[in-house]
Each structure stands twice: as structure tokens, then as C-alpha cells.
Amino acid sequence: ANMGGKRSAGSGGASSTGADSPAEGGSKDVQPNLTSADYYFNSYAHFGIHEEMLKDEVRTRSYQTAIMQNGHLFKDKVVLDVGCGTGILCMFAAKAGARRVIGIECSAIIDQAREIIATNGFADTITLVQGKAEEVELPEDVGGQVDIIVSEWMGYFLLYEGMLDTVIRARDRWLRPGGLVFPDKASLYLCAIEDADYRREKIDFWDNVYGFNMGAIKKMAMFEPLVDVVDPNQVCTSTCKILEMDIQTATLDDLVFQARYALTVNRPDFIHALVAYFDVTFSHCHKPVVLPTGPQVISTHWKQTVFYLDDPLVASFGEELSGAIAVRPNESNPRDLEIKLTVDFAGEKQPSEVHLEQEYRMR
């Protein structure tokens, strides 16, 4: 699964190196001077990642519905899009009746976004600003305040390489008292799955590679959570909410969290991994709009995040596994996430009580 970068408006994003547009001196229409090195540091300059996000209909239609079916909230308002990419959310806001829309984007895709906005007739309403949201200034005519912030800031596992820190800083700098954030609620969930086939293919493969033990790489494979689509039929427990955030009031301290969880087994099965997924809600809407990313719904580009356990558990109906999860940004690279999981389980068919503690890093 692709664990590539996500986001480009500020210090939390994949383009947070602040690389300037390398298109200067050539035709900005086709970004002729971008090299693979530029893409590595500025991954949002490449159209492919925007294509993937725009084609994610669950994602894009959720934003479209939340904005365009709530024109009463957007009419004559000043709207800020943090990490605007191709400008799609800016254009939704303008179409919904916003008086003024400002989009902030750090990557070189902003050149194409400006052309897209002009082509679609929004040049008088939408202004794009290139740079990190933490460093740029808003156009003078908006008076340093906005009525609504829209942003698609979520990363894998909700927080990995996401832009929530940037959205929080933008909110604190520019959102007027009583202003709205779209979306404004986020929740993270945990469940457990049976996954023998995939575990054999991705993890146990390293036990015997053409007759050689490559366990050293198996440790690496276990250490990095897998981002992939989980078949809903593999889920064999209840779901537990491990994080709930109100983006209107969240602080940077909320990006570090610990939670207890308890999962009830709903069929006799082996348990090979825990799975995390999230949803976000636009609760200010006339009818709240939810963007879900769990195994039970149409898959999104966020997929789900799979944490393999060192050893499978043997579980029976009605039994409970419980434990704790602790999440924090890596000290040397805050874009990476350090995740610690504990698992406690005493099943009737489990040979002995299990008390696991495993560490993972999303990088």
C-alpha cells in the first residue's frame, strides 16, 4: 500500500520543506523543470496525487455536499481553504455564494490551480496564496479575518502526514469569533480482523525466502503498519472509538493522545491484527454530512491502517480483548507517527494469557 506523502499547505504536510515552485523560467503550464528530486520534496506538485484524491468520490462528494447544499452558511462569507491543491474546494465555496475565497497552497500545483480558477470564471472571487499557512499573510482586503475555514487535512490513520496542526494554527490566526470549520468533528476507531492469507504473504514470507531466514526484514514489516483496504468480512470484533476531536476547539496538544479500548469478539476466529480507521463530520450543515473511511463502506484513498500482532490470538464468540494505544509524533521527524499498542487477552481456546506490547512507526 502506498504510504506516500499527503498534504502541502504547512508544516504538517508532505511539502513542508517550503520548496519554491521550480517552474520559474519555463512554461508554468506543464512544470517543465520539475525533477524527481523536486517531486520527492514537493510531492503535491505532481498532478497524479490530485487525480487520486479528486477521483475519490466519497471524499470529494462529501465536501461538495457539505458546502454546496449549505449556501445559507456560505453566502457573502469570506472563506479560507488551507491546502487548496487544485482549488476544487475553493470553487465549491465560490459556487455556494461566498463573497471571497482565499486558498493557501505550498506546492507548485498552485500554478495550475490559478489557471483552473480563471478557466472556470472564478478569478474575481478566488485568490490563491503560495507558501506555508504558518508564514503567509492573507490579502489586505479581507482584513485579517475569515468566516469559514475549509480544509481536507486528514492523513492515513487520520493524523499521519496530515495537516491538522496547520489548520489549528490558521484557525487561531484568522478565524473570526463564531466562525466555522469544515469539517469540525473527527473520530478514530479500532477493531480487529482475521487476516491469515495476507499475513502469510506480507509478513511470514520473510521466514523462508528461497530457503533463507530473512527475519530481520520481517521485524521491519511488523514495525510499519500497513495501509490497505480491509475486506469487511474479515472484521471479527466490535468497534471502539479511541479518539474524538472537535476541530473548532482542538489544540496542538491533542495530536498526542492515549486511550483504552475494549473489543468484543463476534465470531470464533483467529485475530491477526488490529485495524484503525476514521470519520469526519460536517456538523454545522443543515443536515450533518459524514465522510466515513471504515471497512464497511465504499473504500477511500485513505483505506484503513493495519497493525499486525506478533502472534495470532485464538478467540471465541463473546470474549473480549482490551488494551491501550498511545500516539505521538516522532521527535526527529514530526511527520512520522510513533504508535504503541498493548493487547490483553485470555481466551478459552488461547493456550495462555496474552499481554502484548508492540511499537509501530508510520513513516
N, C-alpha and C positions, 0 to 999 in steps of 0.2 A: 504494500500500500504506500501511496505517496505521502511522505512526511515532509514535503516541501514547504516553503515559506507561505505565510498568509498575511496580508495587510501591508500598508505602505504609507500611513499618514503620520507616524510618530515613533517614539522610542520603543514601543512595543512591537512594531511591525517589521516585516521582512526587509524593508528598505530603509531601516532606521540608521543606516550609515550616512544618510543625508546626501547620497551621491547626486550631483547635479546632472541635468539632462545632458547626455553626451552627444545629442543630436546637433549641437551648435555647429554652424559652418557647413551643414549639409541640408538636404531636404528633410524638414521635420515630418513630412507626411509618412515617410517609411523608416525613420530612425536608422539611417544607413550606417552610422558609425558605432552602433552598439555591438560589443563583442560578447563572447561567452562570459568573460570576467565581469562585464557590466551586469549581465543578467544574474550572475551569482549574487552580487551585492544589491541588485536592484530588480528583483525577480518580477516585480509588478510592472516593469517596463514592457514585458512581452505580452502580446495580445492573448496568447494561449490560456493563461491563468484566468483572464477576464471572460474568455469564451466558456470555460468550465463553470464559472460562477453564474454567468448570465443564463446558461442552459440548465442550471439547477432550478427547476420550476418551483419547487416547494419554497426555496429561498426567495426567489425574485418575485413570485406572485404574492407571497406573504407581505412583502414590503409594498408592492403595488396596491394590494387591497387595503392595508393599514393606512396608507397615505391618501390614495385617490378616492376611497369611499368615506373619507372624513374631511371633506373640503371645508366643513364648518370650523375645523380646528386650524386649517392652513390658510384660509382666505385672508389676504392682505397682511400675512405674517412674514417676518424675517426668519429664514431657515438656514441652518448650518449643517452641511454634510461632512463628517470627519472621515477622511479616507475615501474620496469620491470615485476613484477609479475612472471608469468610462463616463461617469456623470449620470448614470441611469436613475439614481435616487433623486438627484438634483432635478432632473426632468419630470419625474413623478410629482415632486413638490411644486414645481412651477405650474404643471398642468392642473394640480389641485387648487391653484389660486394664490399661491404665495406671492407676495409683492416683490420679494428679493430673496435670492438663494445664493449662498456662498459655499463653494466646495473647496476643501483643502486636500491636496494630494502631493505626496513626496516624490513619486516616481515619474519617469519620463512619459508615461502614458497620458499625462496631462495635456500634451500637445495634441494628441488625437481626440481627447475629451473636449478640448476647446473647439476643434473642428466639428465634432458631432453636435455640440450645443448650437453652434452657428447654423449648421445644416438644417437642424430641426426648428429653427426660428426662436431660440431662447436667449440669444446673445444679450438682449437688453435686460433680461431678468436674472440670469445666472452669471456669476463671476467666479472664476477659478483662481486659487492662490497656490503656488507651488512652494513646498517646504514642509518642515515638521510643524505639527499643530502647536507644539510647545514653544516654537520660536517665531512664527509668522504673526503678522497683525491683520486684523480684518480691515476691509475697505473703510475709509473715513466716513462715508455717507451713512453707514449703519449705526454709528455712534457707540461702537464697542459692545453692543448687546444684541443677542438674538432671542427669538421667541421659542424656537423649537430646534433641537439637535436631532438629526437622524444619522445613524451610522450602522454599518454592517461590520461589527468589530469582532465577532466571535471566531475563535480558532478551534482546532481539534481539541477534544476534551474541554470545550468551552474557552479555556484560558491559554492553551498552548499557542504561542506566537500571535495571540490575539492583541487587540488594541484597546482593551478596557481602560488601562492606565491613561492612555491618550485621551479617551472620551471623558474620563473623570476630570482630567486637567482642563480640557476645553470647556466642560460644564462649569467648573469653578471659576474660570476666567470670564466667560461670555454669556452664560445663560441667565436671562433676567429672572428676578424672583417670580415664582409662579410659572416659569417656563416649563416646557415638556421635553422629555427624552423619548425617542422612538428607536428600538423597543425600550421598555422601562423595567421589565422583570426578567430574571434568568434563573433557571433551576438546573441542577446537575444530579443525575440519578445513577444508581448502581444496581446491577442484577448479576446472576451467574449463569453460565452456559456449559453444556456438554459440547466438546469440540475435539473428539479423538482424531478424526481424519486430518484436520488442518494442523493440529499439534504435531502429529506424526510427520507431516510434510514439511512444516516450517521449523520445528524445534528438535524433535527426536532424530531427524535426518542427520544431524551432526554427530550422533553417537557412532555411526558406522558409514564412513564415506569411502567407498571402494576399499573397504577393509581397514581403514584408519579411523582412530578415535579423534574427532575434532571438537571435543567437549569445550575447549577454550572459546570457540565461536558460539557454542550453544549458550554459554553464560552471557555472551553479548546479546544474543537473540532474546533471551529471557529478560534482560535488563531494559530493553527498549520495547515499550508497549506497541502493539500492532494496531494500525488504523485500517479498518476494513469493514465491509458490510457483513453484519451478522444475520444469519437466517433466523427469523422469529421462532421457528420450530426448535431451535437449539436452546432457547431460554427455558430454564427448568426451575426457576425460583420466582418469588415475588420481587418487586422493585422497591428500592428505598431511596428517598431523596436525601442527598448528602450536602447540598448547598442550595441556598435560596438568596438571591441578591435583588435589591431594589436599586436600579441604576440611577434613579433620581437622587439617592442619598448615599450610595456606596462610597467608600474611601479606598485609598491605595492599600491600607492595612487589610482590607477584605480579600486581597489577592493571595494572602497567606491564610490557610484555614485548616482546621482539623474537625473531623466528625466521626461519630459512631454510626454503625449500620447493623441491621439485622435482616436476614433474608430467610423466608420460609420456602422449603423445598416443595414443589407442587407435583412431582412425579418421581418414581425410583429411577435414578440415573447416576452416572459419573459427573463430577463437576471438574472441569479442566481450567476454567478461567473466570475472572470477574470482568464485567463489561460496563463501561461508563458511556453515557450519552446525555444530551441536554435539550431543553427547550427554552425559547424566549417568547415573551408575551408583550403585545402592544395593548396595554390595559386602558389607555386613555381613549381608545376608539369607542364610537357609539356602540359597537358590538366588538368585544375584545378579540384580537386576532392572535393565534398561537402558531409559532413556527417550530414544529417538532423534528427531532432527529433520531428517534429511537428505532429499534429493530422492527417494531410492529407497524411502522408507517412507511410510505414511499421513501426510498433512500435519498439522501442529500450528498453533496460533495464532502460534508463533514464525516459521513459514515458513522462508525462507532469506534471506541477505543478499547482494546482487549488486553487484559493483564493476565498472562499465563501464570498458574501456580506451579511451584516446584514439583509437587506430586498431586495427582488427581484425588478427589475425595469420592467416597462411595456413599451416596445419600439415598434415603428413603423418604417417602411421602410424609409431609408434616414436620420433618426435622428442621432445625434452624442452624444456619451458620452466621456468625457475627464477628465483629472486629472493629477496626478503626482505619481511617485514611487520613494522611497528613500531606498537604500540598504546599510547596513554596517555590518561588523562582530560584534557579541556580545562582549562587553568589557571583561566579565569574562571568556567566552569560545569562542575564535575566530573561532572555527569550526562552531558555530551556526551563523545563519544569522538573523538580525533584518530587517524587511521589513515594510515600511509604505506606504499605498496606499490612495490616495484621489480619489473620484469619484464625478463628477459634471454632472447632467443630468436634462433636462427639456423636458419631452416628452408630446406629445399631449394627450396621454391616462394615463400619470402618474398623480396621484391625486395631488401631489405638487412637487415643485422643490426639487431635491435631492442634498445634499452636504455632502457626507460621508467622514469620515476619519477613517481608520481601521489599526490596527497594527497586525503583524503576526511574528512568530518566527519559523524558520526551525531548528529543534534540534533532 
